[in-house]
């Protein structure tokens, strides 16, 4: 007599749900990174994928319990549903952690009273208190450097280009007027953000202010803009320091015109 061993339907459905969730999350993320789907469509896909992943995880867990008591087949599909569903829940877990660690910086600037002008992004999306932002990003403050504004502007442009930001508009400063630079930055998952920086002549050199804002309306950017412009400002600090050191070295090494040295003296000091 042959005993029929059934395959658990719960295990089969756990695997189906997990594979659907993984495919939806991976494909929508890839299409969003290359700019083939809109951000709102991508966000809806992530929500649906996360819900399916949660269902796969729970159904897989239920399948484990049923298989233990009934002896049916389906440990493999149940494991796929359980493990893959749990893996697909990782983005939601990371999102929750970042939302807890960082305030929203969907619209953040170093100049609160007079921020640099945006050209693409919708300003005023974030209503987070400035003190809260500074606690998480203490380097988001106006910088003043002892170098000409034209030099500071060039260093900022070069650094933006090195970061892969796409230039939207550029107006170099003069000795008396401010210069502005606007660029488009894509996050790791393909969300578009506008970066605006302004260089203003100062009695001791030049000062620079930055602003970053999400192009599409978002409730919380998980601190992405804050981290981006804070990293930019820290890199700019290093670039300015290197520029000043190099110029000092060139000045010290420059030859002295003998015609400018009084008779009986040498050019060495």
MIDOSE-1310 file (N, C-alpha, C; in nm, 2 decimals, decimal comma, always signed):
residues 269
xxxx	+0,09/-0,12/+0,00/+0,00/+0,00/+0,00/+0,09/+0,12/+0,00; +0,06/+0,22/-0,09/+0,14/+0,34/-0,10/+0,07/+0,46/-0,02; +0,15/+0,52/+0,06/+0,10/+0,63/+0,14/+0,13/+0,76/+0,07; +0,03/+0,84/+0,04/+0,04/+0,97/-0,03/+0,08/+1,08/+0,07
xxxx	+0,19/+1,14/+0,04/+0,24/+1,25/+0,12/+0,22/+1,38/+0,04; +0,14/+1,47/+0,10/+0,10/+1,59/+0,03/+0,21/+1,70/+0,05; +0,21/+1,80/-0,04/+0,29/+1,91/-0,03/+0,21/+2,03/+0,03; +0,26/+2,09/+0,13/+0,19/+2,19/+0,20/+0,16/+2,31/+0,11
xxxx	+0,04/+2,35/+0,10/+0,00/+2,47/+0,02/+0,06/+2,60/+0,08; +0,07/+2,60/+0,21/+0,12/+2,71/+0,28/+0,27/+2,74/+0,23; +0,34/+2,63/+0,22/+0,48/+2,64/+0,18/+0,49/+2,69/+0,04; +0,40/+2,64/-0,05/+0,40/+2,68/-0,19/+0,37/+2,83/-0,20
xxxx	+0,27/+2,88/-0,12/+0,23/+3,02/-0,13/+0,34/+3,11/-0,07; +0,41/+3,06/+0,03/+0,52/+3,14/+0,09/+0,63/+3,16/-0,01; +0,66/+3,06/-0,09/+0,76/+3,08/-0,19/+0,71/+3,17/-0,30; +0,59/+3,16/-0,34/+0,54/+3,25/-0,45/+0,54/+3,39/-0,40
xxxx	+0,49/+3,42/-0,28/+0,49/+3,56/-0,24/+0,63/+3,61/-0,23; +0,73/+3,53/-0,18/+0,86/+3,58/-0,16/+0,93/+3,61/-0,29; +0,91/+3,52/-0,39/+0,97/+3,55/-0,52/+0,91/+3,67/-0,59; +0,77/+3,69/-0,57/+0,71/+3,81/-0,63/+0,76/+3,93/-0,56
xxxx	+0,78/+3,93/-0,43/+0,83/+4,05/-0,36/+0,97/+4,08/-0,40; +1,05/+3,98/-0,41/+1,19/+4,01/-0,45/+1,20/+4,06/-0,59; +1,13/+4,01/-0,69/+1,13/+4,05/-0,82/+1,08/+4,20/-0,83; +0,97/+4,23/-0,76/+0,91/+4,36/-0,76/+1,01/+4,47/-0,71
xxxx	+1,07/+4,44/-0,60/+1,16/+4,53/-0,53/+1,29/+4,55/-0,62; +1,35/+4,44/-0,67/+1,47/+4,45/-0,74/+1,45/+4,52/-0,88; +1,34/+4,49/-0,95/+1,32/+4,54/-1,08/+1,28/+4,69/-1,07; +1,19/+4,72/-0,98/+1,15/+4,87/-0,96/+1,27/+4,95/-0,92
xxxx	+1,35/+4,90/-0,83/+1,47/+4,98/-0,79/+1,57/+5,00/-0,90; +1,59/+4,89/-0,98/+1,68/+4,91/-1,10/+1,63/+5,01/-1,20; +1,50/+5,00/-1,23/+1,44/+5,10/-1,32/+1,44/+5,24/-1,27; +1,42/+5,26/-1,14/+1,43/+5,39/-1,08/+1,57/+5,45/-1,08
xxxx	+1,67/+5,37/-1,06/+1,80/+5,42/-1,06/+1,84/+5,47/-1,20; +1,79/+5,40/-1,31/+1,83/+5,45/-1,44/+1,73/+5,55/-1,50; +1,63/+5,59/-1,41/+1,54/+5,69/-1,45/+1,42/+5,65/-1,54; +1,39/+5,52/-1,53/+1,28/+5,47/-1,62/+1,14/+5,47/-1,55
xxxx	+1,14/+5,49/-1,42/+1,01/+5,50/-1,36/+1,01/+5,62/-1,26; +0,89/+5,68/-1,24/+0,89/+5,79/-1,15/+0,90/+5,75/-1,01; +0,94/+5,85/-0,93/+0,96/+5,82/-0,78/+0,84/+5,78/-0,71; +0,72/+5,83/-0,74/+0,60/+5,79/-0,67/+0,56/+5,65/-0,71
xxxx	+0,59/+5,61/-0,84/+0,56/+5,47/-0,88/+0,66/+5,37/-0,81; +0,78/+5,42/-0,79/+0,88/+5,34/-0,72/+0,85/+5,32/-0,58; +0,80/+5,42/-0,51/+0,76/+5,41/-0,37/+0,64/+5,32/-0,35; +0,54/+5,33/-0,44/+0,43/+5,24/-0,44/+0,47/+5,09/-0,45
xxxx	+0,57/+5,07/-0,55/+0,62/+4,93/-0,57/+0,69/+4,88/-0,45; +0,77/+4,97/-0,38/+0,84/+4,93/-0,26/+0,74/+4,89/-0,15; +0,63/+4,97/-0,14/+0,53/+4,93/-0,03/+0,46/+4,80/-0,06; +0,42/+4,78/-0,19/+0,36/+4,65/-0,22/+0,46/+4,53/-0,20
xxxx	+0,59/+4,55/-0,25/+0,69/+4,45/-0,23/+0,71/+4,42/-0,08; +0,71/+4,52/+0,00/+0,74/+4,50/+0,14/+0,62/+4,42/+0,21; +0,50/+4,46/+0,17/+0,38/+4,39/+0,22/+0,38/+4,24/+0,18; +0,42/+4,21/+0,05/+0,43/+4,08/+0,01/+0,54/+4,00/+0,08
xxxx	+0,65/+4,07/+0,11/+0,76/+4,01/+0,18/+0,72/+3,97/+0,32; +0,64/+4,06/+0,39/+0,60/+4,03/+0,52/+0,50/+3,92/+0,52; +0,41/+3,91/+0,42/+0,32/+3,80/+0,41/+0,39/+3,67/+0,38; +0,50/+3,67/+0,30/+0,58/+3,55/+0,27/+0,64/+3,50/+0,40
xxxx	+0,70/+3,59/+0,48/+0,76/+3,56/+0,60/+0,67/+3,49/+0,70; +0,55/+3,55/+0,71/+0,45/+3,49/+0,81/+0,39/+3,36/+0,76; +0,36/+3,35/+0,63/+0,31/+3,23/+0,57/+0,42/+3,12/+0,58; +0,54/+3,15/+0,55/+0,65/+3,05/+0,57/+0,66/+3,00/+0,71
xxxx	+0,65/+3,10/+0,81/+0,65/+3,05/+0,95/+0,54/+2,96/+0,98; +0,42/+2,99/+0,93/+0,30/+2,91/+0,95/+0,32/+2,77/+0,88; +0,39/+2,77/+0,77/+0,41/+2,64/+0,70/+0,51/+2,56/+0,78; +0,61/+2,62/+0,84/+0,70/+2,54/+0,93/+0,62/+2,47/+1,04
xxxx	+0,53/+2,54/+1,10/+0,45/+2,48/+1,21/+0,37/+2,37/+1,16; +0,30/+2,39/+1,05/+0,21/+2,29/+0,99/+0,29/+2,16/+0,95; +0,41/+2,18/+0,88/+0,49/+2,07/+0,84/+0,54/+1,99/+0,96; +0,57/+2,06/+1,07/+0,62/+1,99/+1,19/+0,52/+1,89/+1,24
xxxx	+0,39/+1,93/+1,24/+0,29/+1,84/+1,30/+0,23/+1,75/+1,20; +0,23/+1,78/+1,07/+0,16/+1,69/+0,97/+0,26/+1,60/+0,90; +0,38/+1,63/+0,89/+0,48/+1,55/+0,81/+0,46/+1,57/+0,66; +0,39/+1,67/+0,62/+0,38/+1,69/+0,47/+0,52/+1,74/+0,41
xxxx	+0,52/+1,74/+0,28/+0,64/+1,79/+0,21/+0,63/+1,94/+0,20; +0,74/+2,00/+0,17/+0,74/+2,15/+0,15/+0,84/+2,23/+0,24; +0,94/+2,16/+0,30/+1,03/+2,23/+0,38/+1,12/+2,33/+0,29; +1,15/+2,28/+0,17/+1,23/+2,37/+0,08/+1,15/+2,50/+0,04
xxxx	+1,03/+2,49/-0,01/+0,95/+2,61/-0,04/+0,93/+2,70/+0,08; +0,90/+2,63/+0,19/+0,87/+2,71/+0,31/+1,00/+2,79/+0,35; +1,11/+2,73/+0,34/+1,24/+2,79/+0,37/+1,27/+2,91/+0,28; +1,24/+2,89/+0,15/+1,26/+3,00/+0,05/+1,17/+3,12/+0,09
xxxx	+1,04/+3,09/+0,12/+0,95/+3,19/+0,15/+0,99/+3,26/+0,28; +1,03/+3,19/+0,38/+1,07/+3,25/+0,51/+1,19/+3,33/+0,50; +1,30/+3,28/+0,44/+1,43/+3,35/+0,43/+1,43/+3,46/+0,33; +1,37/+3,44/+0,21/+1,37/+3,54/+0,11/+1,27/+3,66/+0,15
xxxx	+1,16/+3,62/+0,22/+1,07/+3,72/+0,27/+1,14/+3,81/+0,38; +1,22/+3,75/+0,46/+1,29/+3,82/+0,57/+1,40/+3,91/+0,50; +1,46/+3,86/+0,40/+1,56/+3,94/+0,33/+1,50/+4,06/+0,26; +1,38/+4,05/+0,20/+1,32/+4,16/+0,14/+1,26/+4,26/+0,23
xxxx	+1,25/+4,22/+0,36/+1,21/+4,32/+0,46/+1,33/+4,41/+0,51; +1,45/+4,37/+0,47/+1,57/+4,45/+0,51/+1,56/+4,60/+0,47; +1,52/+4,63/+0,34/+1,51/+4,77/+0,31/+1,42/+4,85/+0,40; +1,30/+4,79/+0,44/+1,21/+4,86/+0,53/+1,27/+4,88/+0,67
xxxx	+1,35/+4,78/+0,71/+1,42/+4,79/+0,84/+1,52/+4,90/+0,84; +1,60/+4,91/+0,73/+1,70/+5,01/+0,72/+1,63/+5,15/+0,71; +1,52/+5,16/+0,64/+1,45/+5,29/+0,63/+1,40/+5,33/+0,77; +1,35/+5,24/+0,85/+1,30/+5,27/+0,98/+1,42/+5,32/+1,07
xxxx	+1,53/+5,25/+1,06/+1,65/+5,29/+1,14/+1,69/+5,43/+1,11; +1,71/+5,46/+0,98/+1,76/+5,59/+0,93/+1,66/+5,70/+0,97; +1,53/+5,67/+0,96/+1,43/+5,77/+1,00/+1,43/+5,80/+1,15; +1,48/+5,71/+1,22/+1,49/+5,73/+1,37/+1,62/+5,80/+1,40
xxxx	+1,72/+5,78/+1,32/+1,85/+5,84/+1,35/+1,86/+5,98/+1,30; +1,80/+6,01/+1,19/+1,82/+6,14/+1,13/+1,69/+6,21/+1,11; +1,69/+6,35/+1,12/+1,57/+6,43/+1,08/+1,56/+6,43/+0,93; +1,44/+6,47/+0,89/+1,43/+6,49/+0,74/+1,51/+6,61/+0,69
xxxx	+1,58/+6,59/+0,59/+1,65/+6,71/+0,53/+1,61/+6,72/+0,38; +1,48/+6,71/+0,36/+1,42/+6,73/+0,23/+1,45/+6,87/+0,17; +1,46/+6,96/+0,26/+1,50/+7,10/+0,22/+1,59/+7,15/+0,34; +1,72/+7,16/+0,32/+1,81/+7,19/+0,43/+1,91/+7,29/+0,37
xxxx	+1,95/+7,39/+0,46/+2,05/+7,49/+0,41/+2,14/+7,53/+0,53; +2,25/+7,59/+0,49/+2,34/+7,65/+0,59/+2,30/+7,80/+0,62; +2,22/+7,86/+0,54/+2,18/+8,00/+0,55/+2,03/+8,00/+0,58; +1,98/+8,00/+0,70/+1,84/+7,99/+0,73/+1,76/+8,12/+0,69
xxxx	+1,82/+8,24/+0,71/+1,75/+8,36/+0,68/+1,74/+8,39/+0,53; +1,85/+8,35/+0,46/+1,85/+8,39/+0,32/+1,92/+8,27/+0,24; +1,85/+8,16/+0,22/+1,91/+8,04/+0,16/+1,93/+8,06/+0,01; +2,03/+7,99/-0,05/+2,05/+8,00/-0,19/+1,92/+7,96/-0,27
xxxx	+1,91/+8,02/-0,39/+1,79/+7,99/-0,47/+1,79/+7,86/-0,54; +1,68/+7,79/-0,54/+1,66/+7,67/-0,62/+1,60/+7,69/-0,75; +1,63/+7,60/-0,85/+1,58/+7,62/-0,98/+1,48/+7,51/-1,02; +1,49/+7,39/-0,96/+1,41/+7,28/-1,00/+1,33/+7,23/-0,88
xxxx	+1,39/+7,22/-0,76/+1,32/+7,16/-0,64/+1,21/+7,25/-0,59; +1,12/+7,19/-0,52/+1,01/+7,27/-0,46/+1,05/+7,31/-0,32; +1,08/+7,43/-0,29/+1,13/+7,47/-0,16/+1,02/+7,46/-0,05; +1,07/+7,45/+0,07/+0,98/+7,45/+0,19/+0,92/+7,32/+0,22
xxxx	+0,98/+7,21/+0,17/+0,92/+7,08/+0,19/+0,94/+7,03/+0,34; +1,05/+7,07/+0,40/+1,08/+7,02/+0,53/+1,06/+7,13/+0,63; +0,99/+7,09/+0,74/+0,97/+7,19/+0,85/+1,04/+7,15/+0,98; +1,15/+7,08/+0,96/+1,23/+7,03/+1,07/+1,30/+7,15/+1,14
xxxx	+1,30/+7,16/+1,27/+1,37/+7,26/+1,34/+1,52/+7,26/+1,31; +1,57/+7,38/+1,29/+1,71/+7,39/+1,25/+1,81/+7,34/+1,36; +1,77/+7,35/+1,48/+1,86/+7,30/+1,59/+1,86/+7,15/+1,58; +1,75/+7,09/+1,55/+1,75/+6,94/+1,54/+1,84/+6,90/+1,43
xxxx	+1,84/+6,97/+1,31/+1,93/+6,93/+1,20/+2,07/+6,95/+1,24; +2,11/+7,06/+1,31/+2,25/+7,08/+1,35/+2,30/+6,98/+1,45; +2,21/+6,92/+1,53/+2,25/+6,81/+1,62/+2,30/+6,69/+1,54; +2,23/+6,66/+1,44/+2,27/+6,54/+1,35/+2,38/+6,58/+1,25
xxxx	+2,38/+6,70/+1,21/+2,48/+6,75/+1,11/+2,54/+6,88/+1,15; +2,64/+6,87/+1,25/+2,70/+6,99/+1,31/+2,78/+7,07/+1,21; +2,82/+7,01/+1,09/+2,90/+7,08/+1,00/+2,82/+7,16/+0,90; +2,69/+7,17/+0,91/+2,61/+7,24/+0,81/+2,60/+7,39/+0,86
xxxx	+2,71/+7,46/+0,84/+2,72/+7,60/+0,88/+2,79/+7,67/+0,77; +2,77/+7,80/+0,76/+2,83/+7,89/+0,66/+2,98/+7,88/+0,68; +3,05/+7,87/+0,56/+3,20/+7,87/+0,57/+3,26/+8,00/+0,52; +3,36/+8,05/+0,59/+3,43/+8,17/+0,54/+3,58/+8,13/+0,53
xxxx	+3,63/+8,16/+0,41/+3,77/+8,12/+0,37/+3,85/+8,24/+0,33; +3,98/+8,24/+0,36/+4,07/+8,35/+0,33/+4,13/+8,33/+0,19; +4,04/+8,32/+0,09/+4,08/+8,31/-0,05/+3,98/+8,39/-0,13; +4,02/+8,43/-0,25/+3,93/+8,51/-0,34/+3,80/+8,43/-0,37
xxxx	+3,69/+8,50/-0,39/+3,57/+8,43/-0,42/+3,57/+8,35/-0,55; +3,65/+8,40/-0,65/+3,66/+8,33/-0,78/+3,73/+8,19/-0,76; +3,83/+8,19/-0,67/+3,90/+8,07/-0,64/+3,81/+7,97/-0,57; +3,73/+8,02/-0,47/+3,64/+7,93/-0,39/+3,54/+7,88/-0,48
xxxx	+3,48/+7,96/-0,57/+3,38/+7,91/-0,67/+3,44/+7,80/-0,76; +3,56/+7,82/-0,80/+3,62/+7,72/-0,89/+3,64/+7,58/-0,82; +3,69/+7,59/-0,69/+3,71/+7,47/-0,61/+3,57/+7,40/-0,59; +3,47/+7,48/-0,56/+3,34/+7,42/-0,54/+3,29/+7,35/-0,66
xxxx	+3,30/+7,42/-0,78/+3,26/+7,36/-0,91/+3,33/+7,23/-0,93; +3,47/+7,23/-0,91/+3,55/+7,11/-0,94/+3,50/+7,00/-0,84; +3,47/+7,03/-0,72/+3,43/+6,92/-0,63/+3,29/+6,87/-0,66; +3,20/+6,95/-0,71/+3,07/+6,91/-0,75/+3,09/+6,82/-0,87
xxxx	+3,18/+6,85/-0,96/+3,20/+6,76/-1,08/+3,26/+6,63/-1,04; +3,35/+6,63/-0,94/+3,41/+6,51/-0,90/+3,31/+6,42/-0,83; +3,20/+6,48/-0,77/+3,09/+6,40/-0,71/+2,99/+6,35/-0,81; +3,01/+6,39/-0,94/+2,92/+6,34/-1,04/+2,79/+6,42/-1,05
xxxx	+2,78/+6,54/-0,99/+2,66/+6,62/-0,99/+2,64/+6,68/-1,13; +2,52/+6,69/-1,18/+2,49/+6,75/-1,31/+2,47/+6,89/-1,30; +2,54/+6,98/-1,37/+2,53/+7,12/-1,36/+2,39/+7,17/-1,43; +2,32/+7,25/-1,35/+2,20/+7,31/-1,40/+2,22/+7,45/-1,44
xxxx	+2,29/+7,53/-1,36/+2,32/+7,67/-1,39/+2,44/+7,71/-1,31; +2,52/+7,80/-1,37/+2,64/+7,85/-1,31/+2,67/+8,00/-1,34; +2,68/+8,08/-1,23/+2,71/+8,22/-1,25/+2,83/+8,25/-1,16; +2,95/+8,26/-1,22/+3,07/+8,29/-1,13/+3,06/+8,42/-1,06
xxxx	+3,12/+8,44/-0,95/+3,12/+8,56/-0,87/+3,22/+8,66/-0,93; +3,20/+8,79/-0,89/+3,30/+8,89/-0,92/+3,36/+8,94/-0,79; +3,44/+9,05/-0,80/+3,49/+9,10/-0,67/+3,39/+9,17/-0,59; +3,27/+9,20/-0,65/+3,17/+9,27/-0,57/+3,03/+9,19/-0,57
xxxx	+3,01/+9,10/-0,66/+2,88/+9,03/-0,67/+2,90/+8,88/-0,64; +2,79/+8,82/-0,58/+2,79/+8,68/-0,55/+2,78/+8,60/-0,67; +2,83/+8,48/-0,66/+2,82/+8,38/-0,76/+2,73/+8,26/-0,72; +2,66/+8,20/-0,81/+2,57/+8,09/-0,77/+2,59/+7,97/-0,86
xxxx	+2,57/+7,85/-0,81/+2,59/+7,73/-0,88/+2,48/+7,63/-0,84; +2,41/+7,57/-0,94/+2,31/+7,48/-0,91/+2,34/+7,35/-0,98; +2,32/+7,24/-0,91/+2,35/+7,11/-0,97/+2,24/+7,00/-0,93; +2,23/+6,90/-1,00/+2,14/+6,79/-0,98/+2,22/+6,67/-0,93
xxxx	+2,17/+6,62/-0,81/+2,24/+6,50/-0,75/+2,14/+6,39/-0,74; +2,18/+6,27/-0,78/+2,10/+6,15/-0,77/+2,15/+6,07/-0,65; +2,05/+6,02/-0,57/+2,09/+5,94/-0,45/+2,12/+5,80/-0,50; +2,16/+5,71/-0,41/+2,19/+5,57/-0,44/+2,08/+5,50/-0,51
xxxx	+1,95/+5,53/-0,47/+1,84/+5,47/-0,52/+1,77/+5,55/-0,64; +1,84/+5,65/-0,68/+1,79/+5,73/-0,80/+1,70/+5,85/-0,77; +1,68/+5,89/-0,64/+1,60/+6,00/-0,61/+1,68/+6,13/-0,65; +1,61/+6,23/-0,71/+1,68/+6,35/-0,76/+1,67/+6,46/-0,65
xxxx	+1,79/+6,52/-0,63/+1,80/+6,63/-0,54/+1,88/+6,75/-0,60; +1,83/+6,87/-0,57/+1,90/+6,98/-0,63/+2,00/+7,04/-0,52; +2,12/+7,07/-0,56/+2,22/+7,13/-0,47/+2,24/+7,27/-0,52; +2,23/+7,37/-0,44/+2,26/+7,51/-0,47/+2,36/+7,56/-0,38
xxxx	+2,47/+7,62/-0,44/+2,56/+7,69/-0,35/+2,59/+7,83/-0,40; +2,62/+7,92/-0,30/+2,64/+8,06/-0,33/+2,77/+8,11/-0,26; +2,85/+8,18/-0,35/+2,98/+8,23/-0,30/+2,96/+8,38/-0,30; +2,99/+8,44/-0,18/+2,98/+8,58/-0,16/+3,11/+8,65/-0,12
xxxx	+3,15/+8,76/-0,19/+3,28/+8,82/-0,15/+3,27/+8,87/+0,00; +3,38/+8,86/+0,07/+3,39/+8,90/+0,21/+3,51/+8,98/+0,23; +3,51/+9,07/+0,33/+3,63/+9,15/+0,36/+3,76/+9,07/+0,38; +3,75/+8,95/+0,43/+3,87/+8,86/+0,45/+3,88/+8,76/+0,34
xxxx	+3,79/+8,75/+0,25/+3,80/+8,65/+0,14/+3,67/+8,62/+0,08; +3,61/+8,51/+0,12/+3,48/+8,47/+0,06/+3,41/+8,38/+0,15; +3,28/+8,38/+0,15/+3,20/+8,28/+0,23/+3,11/+8,20/+0,13; +3,07/+8,08/+0,17/+2,99/+8,00/+0,09/+2,88/+7,94/+0,17
xxxx	+2,76/+7,93/+0,11/+2,64/+7,87/+0,17/+2,59/+7,77/+0,07; +2,53/+7,66/+0,13/+2,48/+7,55/+0,05/+2,33/+7,53/+0,09; +2,26/+7,47/-0,01/+2,12/+7,43/+0,01/+2,10/+7,30/-0,07; +2,02/+7,21/-0,01/+1,99/+7,09/-0,08/+1,84/+7,06/-0,06
xxxx	+1,77/+7,02/-0,17/+1,63/+6,99/-0,16/+1,59/+6,88/-0,25; +1,50/+6,80/-0,21/+1,45/+6,69/-0,30/+1,36/+6,75/-0,41; +1,39/+6,71/-0,53/+1,31/+6,76/-0,65/+1,17/+6,72/-0,64; +1,14/+6,59/-0,61/+1,00/+6,54/-0,59/+0,96/+6,55/-0,44
xxxx	+0,84/+6,58/-0,41/+0,80/+6,60/-0,27/+0,81/+6,46/-0,20; +0,88/+6,47/-0,08/+0,89/+6,35/+0,01/+0,86/+6,39/+0,15; +0,81/+6,30/+0,23/+0,79/+6,33/+0,37/+0,92/+6,32/+0,45; +1,01/+6,23/+0,41/+1,13/+6,21/+0,49/+1,24/+6,16/+0,39
xxxx	+1,35/+6,23/+0,38/+1,46/+6,18/+0,29/+1,56/+6,10/+0,37; +1,53/+6,07/+0,49/+1,62/+5,98/+0,57/+1,76/+6,05/+0,60; +1,76/+6,18/+0,59/+1,89/+6,25/+0,61/+1,99/+6,25/+0,50; +1,94/+6,21/+0,38/+2,03/+6,19/+0,26/+2,09/+6,32/+0,22
xxxx	+2,01/+6,43/+0,21/+2,06/+6,56/+0,17/+2,16/+6,61/+0,27; +2,13/+6,60/+0,40/+2,22/+6,64/+0,51/+2,35/+6,58/+0,50; +2,35/+6,45/+0,48/+2,48/+6,38/+0,47/+2,56/+6,42/+0,34; +2,49/+6,45/+0,23/+2,55/+6,48/+0,11/+2,62/+6,62/+0,12
xxxx	+2,55/+6,72/+0,17/+2,62/+6,85/+0,17/+2,71/+6,86/+0,28; +2,70/+6,79/+0,39/+2,80/+6,79/+0,50/+2,93/+6,73/+0,45; +2,92/+6,62/+0,37/+3,04/+6,56/+0,31/+3,10/+6,66/+0,21; +3,02/+6,73/+0,14/+3,07/+6,82/+0,04/+3,15/+6,93/+0,11
xxxx	+3,09/+6,99/+0,22/+3,16/+7,10/+0,29/+3,29/+7,05/+0,36; +3,29/+6,93/+0,41/+3,42/+6,88/+0,47/+3,52/+6,85/+0,36; +3,48/+6,81/+0,25/+3,57/+6,79/+0,13/+3,62/+6,93/+0,09; +3,53/+7,03/+0,09/+3,57/+7,16/+0,05/+3,67/+7,22/+0,15
xxxx	+3,66/+7,19/+0,27/+3,76/+7,24/+0,37/+3,89/+7,18/+0,34; +3,90/+7,06/+0,30/+4,03/+7,00/+0,27/+4,08/+7,06/+0,14; +4,00/+7,08/+0,04/+4,04/+7,14/-0,09/+4,10/+7,28/-0,07; +4,03/+7,36/+0,01/+4,08/+7,49/+0,04/+4,21/+7,49/+0,11
xxxx	+4,23/+7,40/+0,21/+4,35/+7,39/+0,28/+4,47/+7,35/+0,19; +4,44/+7,25/+0,10/+4,55/+7,21/+0,01/+4,58/+7,33/-0,09; +4,48/+7,40/-0,13/+4,51/+7,52/-0,22/+4,59/+7,62/-0,15; +4,56/+7,65/-0,03/+4,64/+7,75/+0,05/+4,78/+7,71/+0,07
xxxx	+4,80/+7,58/+0,11/+4,93/+7,52/+0,13/+5,02/+7,53/+0,00; +4,95/+7,49/-0,11/+5,03/+7,49/-0,24/+5,07/+7,63/-0,28; +4,98/+7,73/-0,26/+5,01/+7,86/-0,30/+5,12/+7,92/-0,21; +5,12/+7,88/-0,08/+5,23/+7,93/+0,01/+5,36/+7,87/-0,04
xxxx	+5,36/+7,74/-0,08/+5,48/+7,68/-0,12/+5,53/+7,74/-0,25; +5,44/+7,77/-0,34/+5,49/+7,83/-0,47/+5,54/+7,97/-0,44; +5,48/+8,05/-0,35/+5,53/+8,18/-0,32/+5,67/+8,18/-0,26; +5,69/+8,08/-0,17/+5,82/+8,07/-0,10/+5,93/+8,03/-0,20
xxxx	+5,89/+7,94/-0,30/+5,98/+7,89/-0,40/+6,00/+7,98/-0,52; +5,93/+8,09/-0,53/+5,94/+8,17/-0,65/+6,07/+8,25/-0,65; +6,14/+8,25/-0,77/+6,26/+8,33/-0,77/+6,24/+8,48/-0,76; +6,34/+8,54/-0,70/+6,34/+8,69/-0,68/+6,41/+8,76/-0,80
xxxx	+6,34/+8,86/-0,86/+6,40/+8,93/-0,97/+6,52/+9,02/-0,91; +6,64/+8,99/-0,96/+6,76/+9,06/-0,91/+6,74/+9,22/-0,92; +6,66/+9,26/-1,02/+6,65/+9,40/-1,04/+6,57/+9,47/-0,93; +6,50/+9,39/-0,85/+6,42/+9,44/-0,74/+6,49/+9,44/-0,61
xxxx	+6,61/+9,38/-0,61/+6,69/+9,36/-0,48/+6,78/+9,48/-0,47; +6,78/+9,56/-0,36/+6,88/+9,67/-0,35/+7,02/+9,62/-0,35; +7,11/+9,71/-0,40/+7,25/+9,67/-0,41/+7,31/+9,64/-0,27; +7,38/+9,53/-0,27/+7,44/+9,48/-0,14/+7,35/+9,39/-0,06
xxxx	+7,23/+9,36/-0,12/+7,14/+9,27/-0,05/+7,12/+9,15/-0,14; +7,07/+9,04/-0,08/+7,03/+8,92/-0,15/+6,89/+8,90/-0,15; +6,84/+8,81/-0,23/+6,69/+8,78/-0,23/+6,65/+8,70/-0,11; +6,74/+8,63/-0,04/+6,71/+8,54/+0,07/+6,67/+8,63/+0,19
x	+6,57/+8,58/+0,26/+6,52/+8,65/+0,38/+6,54/+8,56/+0,50
